[in-house]
Amino acid sequence: MIRYLKRNQLDIKKYDDCVSNAVQSKVYAFSWYLDSVLENWDTLVLDDYAAVMPLPKAKKYGIAYIFQPFWIQHLGLFSKRSLSDAQNADFIKNMPKKFRLIDFNINFKFQNAEERLNYILPLGNDYKTFFKNFSKLRKRTISKAIKSKIFIKELDEWDSLLNFHRNQKSPHFKISTTAFSKLDQLLSNLNKLNKIIILAAYSKDNQLLGGAIFILSNNRITYLYSIVNKHGRDLQAMSLIINSIIQKHSESSFILDFEGSMLPGVAKFIKSFGAQKELYYHYKKWRLF
């Protein structure tokens, strides 16, 4: 039986245990992650937490809806065993009728849901094998970054990167105050749980060029956030940061999760590291009843 439970009705221990042991486990679905980035969320629960489907919810102009939050690539179904297409569909059908609009990313195909691309790189090989599989262009950009004497430093705080981001003048870098606030809360919780990796790139004269933040959870290293200025782009700072993560965690059971992208330029950059496709889906439906 599928039940609809509000956040305060959940058995959080059972809920998080289901997410942790799910065949589709992703860090975004843990209760502490959802609490960090959302004001309100509820859940559909199968039987005694055999499967869960978190629902990020909001209301506007009196209309309740399910939406896609900042800092979450996708949600969907998280189950301790694989479910059939019919069982997946049952979860969508059991969403309360009060939600007039459903508009979010999920981890299973349903009806007219649109395919979205993620890219991943399992890190089981040795670094030499990974480097050999990089594109010729990526090998050149990494070489350029090294020759320009860029160096990568692991940080134990994130304020310097977020302040660096805020000081960028281009509208390309604009993120809302609310999104920044949610990110700061998320990073604080990740830090408490020791699930965060913060890498920054510096020029040879010790000027910050940019950086990236990764989440370490459930055998995934998730590429959550990055920022780089024009000088850093020119010197290929981000190529060196990604190369550093691959080099440090090669020959491990981790999967590097690039979090996308559907943007051709970004996808080309990601694929140049030898990453492989992983699908998720965007589902949108107005419910007129």
C-alpha positions as CSV (number, residue, x, y, z in Angstrom):
1,M,0.0,0.0,0.0
2,I,1.2,3.5,-0.9
3,R,0.7,6.1,1.8
4,Y,1.0,9.9,1.6
5,L,2.9,11.2,4.7
6,K,3.8,14.7,5.6
7,R,7.4,15.4,6.7
8,N,6.4,15.4,10.4
9,Q,4.7,12.0,10.1
10,L,7.7,10.2,8.8
11,D,9.8,7.6,10.6
12,I,13.0,9.4,9.6
13,K,15.3,6.4,10.5
14,K,13.3,4.1,8.3
15,Y,13.0,6.7,5.6
16,D,16.8,7.3,5.4
17,D,17.5,3.6,5.7
18,C,15.4,3.1,2.6
19,V,17.2,5.8,0.7
20,S,20.6,4.6,1.8
21,N,19.9,1.0,0.7
22,A,17.9,1.9,-2.4
23,V,19.0,0.5,-5.8
24,Q,18.6,4.1,-7.0
25,S,20.3,5.7,-4.0
26,K,21.3,9.4,-4.4
27,V,22.3,11.9,-1.8
28,Y,19.5,14.3,-2.8
29,A,16.8,12.1,-1.3
30,F,18.1,11.9,2.3
31,S,16.0,13.7,4.8
32,W,18.8,16.0,6.0
33,Y,19.5,17.0,2.4
34,L,15.9,17.8,1.7
35,D,15.6,19.7,5.0
36,S,18.6,21.8,3.9
37,V,17.3,23.0,0.6
38,L,13.5,22.9,1.0
39,E,10.9,24.7,3.1
40,N,8.4,21.9,2.7
41,W,8.4,18.3,1.4
42,D,6.2,15.3,1.9
43,T,6.6,11.7,0.9
44,L,4.8,8.7,-0.7
45,V,5.8,5.5,1.2
46,L,5.3,1.9,0.1
47,D,4.4,-0.5,2.9
48,D,6.9,-0.4,5.7
49,Y,9.3,1.9,3.9
50,A,10.1,-0.6,1.1
51,A,10.1,2.4,-1.3
52,V,9.8,6.2,-0.9
53,M,9.1,9.1,-3.2
54,P,9.9,12.5,-1.7
55,L,7.7,15.4,-3.0
56,P,9.1,18.9,-2.9
57,K,6.0,21.1,-2.5
58,A,5.0,24.7,-2.6
59,K,2.0,26.9,-3.1
60,K,1.4,30.0,-5.3
61,Y,-1.8,31.9,-5.9
62,G,-3.6,29.2,-3.9
63,I,-2.4,26.4,-6.1
64,A,-0.4,23.6,-4.6
65,Y,2.3,22.1,-6.8
66,I,5.4,19.8,-6.9
67,F,8.5,21.5,-8.2
68,Q,12.2,21.1,-9.0
69,P,14.3,22.7,-6.3
70,F,17.7,24.3,-6.5
71,W,20.7,22.0,-5.6
72,I,18.8,18.8,-6.5
73,Q,19.3,17.3,-9.9
74,H,16.5,14.8,-9.6
75,L,14.4,12.9,-7.1
76,G,11.9,10.1,-8.0
77,L,11.6,6.6,-6.5
78,F,14.0,5.1,-4.1
79,S,13.4,1.4,-3.4
80,K,15.2,-1.5,-1.7
81,R,14.4,-3.6,-4.8
82,S,13.7,-2.8,-8.4
83,L,10.1,-1.9,-9.2
84,S,8.1,-2.6,-12.3
85,D,6.9,0.1,-14.6
86,A,3.4,-0.4,-13.3
87,Q,4.6,0.0,-9.7
88,N,6.4,3.2,-10.7
89,A,3.3,4.5,-12.3
90,D,1.3,3.8,-9.1
91,F,3.4,6.4,-7.3
92,I,2.5,9.1,-9.7
93,K,-1.1,8.1,-9.6
94,N,-1.1,8.2,-5.8
95,M,0.1,11.8,-5.6
96,P,-2.6,13.7,-3.7
97,K,-5.1,15.5,-6.0
98,K,-4.4,18.8,-4.2
99,F,-1.2,19.1,-6.2
100,R,-2.5,20.6,-9.4
101,L,0.8,20.8,-11.1
102,I,3.6,18.3,-11.1
103,D,6.8,19.7,-12.6
104,F,10.1,18.0,-11.4
105,N,12.9,15.6,-12.4
106,I,12.6,11.9,-11.6
107,N,14.7,8.8,-11.9
108,F,12.4,6.7,-14.0
109,K,10.6,7.0,-17.3
110,F,6.9,7.7,-17.1
111,Q,4.4,8.5,-19.9
112,N,5.6,11.6,-21.7
113,A,8.5,12.4,-19.4
114,E,11.4,14.0,-21.3
115,E,14.8,12.4,-21.2
116,R,17.6,14.4,-19.5
117,L,21.3,13.5,-19.6
118,N,23.6,13.1,-16.7
119,Y,27.2,11.9,-17.0
120,I,29.1,9.6,-14.7
121,L,32.6,8.2,-14.5
122,P,33.3,5.1,-12.4
123,L,36.7,5.5,-10.8
124,G,37.8,1.9,-10.6
125,N,40.7,2.2,-13.2
126,D,44.2,3.6,-12.5
127,Y,44.8,7.2,-13.3
128,K,47.0,6.5,-16.4
129,T,44.1,4.6,-18.0
130,F,41.8,7.5,-17.3
131,F,44.2,10.1,-18.7
132,K,44.7,7.9,-21.8
133,N,40.9,8.1,-22.4
134,F,40.7,11.9,-22.0
135,S,40.1,13.7,-25.3
136,K,43.1,15.2,-27.0
137,L,41.7,18.7,-26.2
138,R,41.3,17.8,-22.5
139,K,44.9,16.5,-22.3
140,R,46.1,19.8,-23.9
141,T,44.1,22.0,-21.5
142,I,45.4,20.0,-18.5
143,S,48.9,20.4,-19.8
144,K,48.3,24.1,-20.3
145,A,47.1,24.5,-16.7
146,I,50.1,22.7,-15.3
147,K,52.5,24.8,-17.4
148,S,50.9,28.0,-16.2
149,K,51.7,26.8,-12.7
150,I,48.1,26.8,-11.5
151,F,47.8,24.8,-8.2
152,I,44.9,23.1,-6.6
153,K,44.2,23.4,-2.8
154,E,41.7,21.6,-0.7
155,L,39.8,24.0,1.5
156,D,38.1,23.4,4.8
157,E,35.6,26.3,4.3
158,W,33.4,27.4,1.5
159,D,32.8,31.1,2.3
160,S,35.8,32.2,0.2
161,L,34.3,30.5,-2.9
162,L,30.8,31.8,-2.4
163,N,32.1,35.4,-1.7
164,F,34.2,35.0,-4.9
165,H,31.1,34.1,-6.8
166,R,29.1,37.0,-5.4
167,N,31.8,39.4,-6.6
168,Q,31.7,38.3,-10.2
169,K,30.1,41.0,-12.3
170,S,28.8,39.0,-15.2
171,P,25.0,38.2,-15.2
172,H,26.1,34.6,-16.2
173,F,27.1,34.1,-12.5
174,K,23.9,35.4,-10.9
175,I,22.2,33.2,-8.4
176,S,19.3,34.4,-6.2
177,T,19.8,35.3,-2.6
178,T,17.5,32.4,-1.6
179,A,19.4,29.9,-3.6
180,F,22.7,31.0,-2.0
181,S,21.1,30.8,1.4
182,K,20.0,27.2,0.8
183,L,23.4,26.3,-0.6
184,D,25.1,27.7,2.5
185,Q,22.8,25.6,4.8
186,L,23.4,22.5,2.7
187,L,27.2,23.0,2.8
188,S,27.0,23.4,6.6
189,N,25.2,20.1,7.0
190,L,27.5,18.3,4.5
191,N,30.4,19.6,6.5
192,K,29.0,18.3,9.8
193,L,28.5,14.9,8.2
194,N,32.0,15.0,6.7
195,K,30.6,14.6,3.2
196,I,32.1,17.6,1.4
197,I,35.2,18.2,-0.7
198,I,36.1,21.8,-1.6
199,L,38.8,22.4,-4.2
200,A,40.1,25.8,-5.2
201,A,42.4,26.7,-8.1
202,Y,45.0,29.5,-7.6
203,S,47.3,31.2,-10.1
204,K,51.1,31.1,-9.6
205,D,50.9,34.5,-7.8
206,N,48.3,33.0,-5.4
207,Q,45.2,34.6,-6.9
208,L,42.0,32.7,-6.5
209,L,40.7,31.6,-10.0
210,G,37.7,29.5,-9.0
211,G,36.8,26.3,-7.4
212,A,34.4,23.4,-7.1
213,I,32.4,21.7,-4.4
214,F,31.8,17.9,-4.4
215,I,29.5,15.7,-2.2
216,L,30.9,12.5,-1.0
217,S,28.1,10.1,-0.3
218,N,27.0,6.5,-1.0
219,N,30.0,5.7,-3.2
220,R,29.3,8.8,-5.4
221,I,31.3,12.0,-5.7
222,T,28.7,14.5,-6.9
223,Y,29.9,17.6,-8.6
224,L,27.5,20.0,-6.9
225,Y,28.8,23.5,-7.6
226,S,31.6,25.4,-9.4
227,I,32.7,28.9,-10.1
228,V,35.6,30.2,-12.2
229,N,36.5,33.7,-13.4
230,K,37.6,34.7,-16.9
231,H,41.3,34.4,-16.0
232,G,40.6,30.9,-14.6
233,R,38.8,29.9,-17.7
234,D,41.6,31.1,-19.9
235,L,44.1,29.1,-17.8
236,Q,41.9,26.0,-17.8
237,A,41.5,25.9,-14.0
238,M,38.4,23.7,-14.0
239,S,40.1,21.1,-16.2
240,L,42.8,20.8,-13.6
241,I,40.2,20.6,-10.7
242,I,38.4,17.7,-12.4
243,N,41.6,16.0,-13.2
244,S,42.7,16.4,-9.6
245,I,39.5,14.6,-8.3
246,I,39.9,11.8,-10.8
247,Q,43.6,11.4,-10.0
248,K,43.0,11.4,-6.2
249,H,40.1,8.9,-6.3
250,S,41.2,6.6,-9.1
251,E,41.3,2.9,-8.2
252,S,38.4,3.3,-5.8
253,S,34.7,2.2,-5.8
254,F,33.5,5.8,-6.2
255,I,31.5,7.1,-9.2
256,L,32.2,10.7,-10.2
257,D,28.7,12.1,-10.9
258,F,29.0,15.3,-13.1
259,E,25.3,16.3,-12.6
260,G,24.5,16.9,-16.3
261,S,24.4,18.6,-18.6
262,M,21.8,19.2,-21.4
263,L,23.9,22.3,-22.4
264,P,26.0,21.2,-25.4
265,G,29.1,23.1,-24.4
266,V,29.0,21.7,-20.8
267,A,28.2,18.2,-22.1
268,K,31.2,18.4,-24.4
269,F,33.5,19.4,-21.5
270,I,32.2,16.5,-19.3
271,K,32.4,13.9,-22.1
272,S,36.0,14.9,-22.7
273,F,37.0,13.2,-19.5
274,G,35.6,9.9,-20.7
275,A,32.3,10.1,-18.9
276,Q,29.3,8.0,-19.9
277,K,25.6,8.8,-20.1
278,E,23.1,8.2,-17.4
279,L,19.5,9.1,-18.0
280,Y,16.9,10.8,-15.8
281,Y,13.6,12.4,-16.8
282,H,11.6,15.6,-16.5
283,Y,7.9,15.0,-15.8
284,K,5.4,17.9,-16.1
285,K,1.6,17.6,-15.9
286,W,-1.3,19.9,-15.1
287,R,-4.0,18.0,-13.3
288,L,-7.4,19.6,-13.9
289,F,-9.7,18.1,-11.3
